[in-house]
Amino acid sequence: MLAKATWRRLSWRQGTKGKLAERFAMLRVRVADGPTTRTGRHLPGQEVWLIGEWRASGERKYYLSNLPPTTPKRRLVAGVKARWVCEPAHQQLKQELGLGHFEGRLWTGLHRHALMTCIAFAYLQHVRLATASAQQKGARSHNPRDRRHSPACPPSAMPSLHGSTLISSRHLFARAASISSDHSLAPELPR
């Protein structure tokens, strides 16, 4: 279907080595996911975007999006590529904070374990952003060429729990538990 479409090079965000860009083609199509007939065939459903990605390696990927027809093409591409932003966070939750180490039998135990790892991740991210902010302020007051991290502060550029330990994981969980139980930090809900 996209064989006759024009493939244009579009960028979706700035990466650590420059703009991230690939070739994309987009077309509005109707997918056969509508009501089923008596013979078991699906009728055409709603109109959606068919997005094709042609990578530099020659590999092609295809995506469907239900965004409105007036959506700009750059926003469609950014939406398709936004999935990869969460991958490093999920990897850190599993490897550094122990999300995959739960061995209990109860659903509530799994929920509590996942909640604690997410709170610990949020606290660690808070420490990272505070460190990056302090480094940026220090870099501004000194030589601007001497900056070590970009303003975006990717997690790979900041300290982690492994290697040069920023804080121990026991302290991290204790701090996360105290934050979650401190009701003065919770936002006040409207009545």
C-alpha positions as CSV (number, residue, x, y, z in Angstrom):
1,M,0.0,0.0,0.0
2,L,2.9,2.4,0.8
3,A,4.9,1.3,-2.2
4,K,3.6,4.2,-4.3
5,A,3.7,6.7,-1.4
6,T,6.5,9.3,-1.1
7,W,9.0,8.5,1.6
8,R,10.3,11.7,3.3
9,R,13.1,12.0,5.9
10,L,11.6,13.3,9.1
11,S,13.2,13.9,12.5
12,W,11.4,13.3,15.8
13,R,13.8,14.6,18.4
14,Q,17.3,15.7,19.2
15,G,19.5,12.8,20.3
16,T,22.9,12.7,22.0
17,K,24.6,12.5,18.6
18,G,22.4,14.9,16.7
19,K,18.9,14.8,15.3
20,L,17.2,11.4,15.1
21,A,15.7,11.0,11.6
22,E,14.5,8.2,9.3
23,R,12.4,8.0,6.2
24,F,8.6,7.8,6.7
25,A,5.5,7.5,4.6
26,M,1.9,8.0,5.8
27,L,-1.5,7.2,4.4
28,R,-5.0,7.2,5.7
29,V,-6.5,3.7,5.5
30,R,-9.5,1.7,6.8
31,V,-8.5,-1.4,8.7
32,A,-10.8,-4.5,8.6
33,D,-11.6,-4.3,12.3
34,G,-15.3,-3.3,12.0
35,P,-18.4,-5.4,12.7
36,T,-18.3,-9.1,11.8
37,T,-20.6,-10.4,9.1
38,R,-22.5,-13.7,9.3
39,T,-19.7,-15.3,7.2
40,G,-17.1,-14.3,9.8
41,R,-15.5,-11.5,7.8
42,H,-14.8,-8.1,9.3
43,L,-16.1,-5.0,7.6
44,P,-14.0,-1.9,7.3
45,G,-13.7,0.0,10.6
46,Q,-12.7,3.6,11.3
47,E,-10.1,5.4,9.2
48,V,-6.6,5.4,10.7
49,W,-3.1,6.4,9.8
50,L,-0.8,3.7,8.3
51,I,2.8,4.9,9.0
52,G,5.7,3.2,7.3
53,E,9.3,3.6,8.6
54,W,12.2,2.8,6.3
55,R,15.4,2.5,8.4
56,A,18.9,3.1,7.2
57,S,19.6,-0.6,7.6
58,G,16.9,-1.3,4.9
59,E,14.5,-2.7,7.5
60,R,10.9,-1.5,7.2
61,K,8.4,-1.2,10.1
62,Y,4.7,-0.4,9.9
63,Y,2.5,1.3,12.6
64,L,-1.2,2.2,12.9
65,S,-2.4,5.3,14.7
66,N,-5.9,6.5,15.4
67,L,-4.9,10.2,15.7
68,P,-7.1,12.6,13.7
69,P,-6.6,13.2,10.0
70,T,-5.4,16.8,10.7
71,T,-2.4,15.6,12.8
72,P,0.9,16.9,11.5
73,K,3.3,14.3,10.2
74,R,6.1,15.2,12.6
75,R,3.7,14.6,15.5
76,L,2.8,11.2,14.1
77,V,6.4,10.2,13.9
78,A,7.1,11.5,17.4
79,G,4.2,9.5,18.7
80,V,5.5,6.3,17.0
81,K,9.0,6.9,18.4
82,A,7.9,8.0,21.9
83,R,7.8,4.3,23.0
84,W,11.6,4.1,23.1
85,V,11.8,6.8,25.7
86,C,10.3,4.6,28.3
87,E,12.7,1.6,27.6
88,P,15.7,2.9,29.7
89,A,13.3,3.6,32.7
90,H,11.8,0.1,32.5
91,Q,15.3,-1.4,32.2
92,Q,16.5,0.5,35.3
93,L,13.4,-0.5,37.2
94,K,14.2,-4.2,36.5
95,Q,18.0,-4.2,36.8
96,E,18.8,-1.6,39.5
97,L,15.6,-1.4,41.6
98,G,14.5,-5.1,41.5
99,L,11.1,-4.9,39.8
100,G,11.5,-8.4,38.5
101,H,12.7,-9.9,41.8
102,F,9.2,-10.4,43.4
103,E,8.6,-14.1,44.4
104,G,5.4,-13.8,46.4
105,R,2.1,-15.4,45.9
106,L,-0.4,-12.6,46.5
107,W,-1.6,-10.0,44.1
108,T,-1.4,-7.3,46.9
109,G,2.2,-8.2,47.5
110,L,3.1,-7.7,43.9
111,H,1.3,-4.4,43.8
112,R,3.2,-3.2,46.9
113,H,6.5,-4.4,45.5
114,A,5.8,-2.6,42.2
115,L,4.7,0.5,44.0
116,M,7.9,0.6,46.1
117,T,10.1,0.2,43.1
118,C,8.3,3.0,41.3
119,I,8.5,5.3,44.3
120,A,12.3,4.5,44.5
121,F,12.6,5.2,40.8
122,A,10.9,8.6,41.3
123,Y,13.1,9.5,44.2
124,L,16.2,8.5,42.2
125,Q,15.0,10.6,39.3
126,H,14.5,13.5,41.7
127,V,18.1,13.2,42.9
128,R,19.3,13.0,39.3
129,L,17.5,16.2,38.3
130,A,18.7,18.0,41.4
131,T,22.3,17.0,40.6
132,A,21.9,18.1,37.0
133,S,20.4,21.4,38.1
134,A,23.3,22.0,40.5
135,Q,25.8,21.1,37.8
136,Q,24.2,23.5,35.3
137,K,24.2,26.3,37.9
138,G,27.9,25.6,38.6
139,A,28.7,25.4,34.9
140,R,27.1,28.8,34.3
141,S,29.1,30.5,37.0
142,H,32.4,29.1,35.7
143,N,33.5,28.4,32.2
144,P,30.6,27.5,29.9
145,R,32.8,25.2,27.8
146,D,33.5,23.1,30.9
147,R,30.0,21.6,31.1
148,R,30.0,17.8,31.6
149,H,26.3,17.1,30.9
150,S,23.8,18.3,28.5
151,P,20.7,20.2,29.7
152,A,18.6,17.2,29.0
153,C,20.5,15.1,31.5
154,P,20.0,11.6,30.2
155,P,20.0,8.9,32.9
156,S,23.1,7.3,31.4
157,A,25.1,10.5,32.2
158,M,24.1,10.6,35.8
159,P,25.2,8.4,38.8
160,S,23.3,5.1,39.3
161,L,22.9,2.6,42.1
162,H,25.6,0.4,40.6
163,G,29.3,1.3,40.1
164,S,29.9,4.6,42.0
165,T,27.0,4.2,44.4
166,L,25.1,7.4,44.9
167,I,23.0,6.0,47.7
168,S,22.5,2.5,49.0
169,S,19.4,0.7,47.9
170,R,18.3,0.1,51.5
171,H,18.5,3.9,52.1
172,L,16.6,4.5,48.9
173,F,13.8,2.2,49.9
174,A,13.7,3.7,53.4
175,R,13.6,7.2,52.0
176,A,10.9,6.2,49.5
177,A,8.8,4.7,52.2
178,S,9.1,7.8,54.4
179,I,8.1,10.0,51.4
180,S,5.0,7.8,50.7
181,S,3.9,7.8,54.3
182,D,4.5,11.5,54.9
183,H,1.0,13.0,54.3
184,S,2.3,16.6,54.4
185,L,3.9,16.0,51.0
186,A,0.7,14.7,49.5
187,P,-1.3,17.2,47.5
188,E,-4.6,18.2,49.0
189,L,-7.6,16.8,47.2
190,P,-10.6,18.9,46.5
191,R,-13.7,18.1,48.5
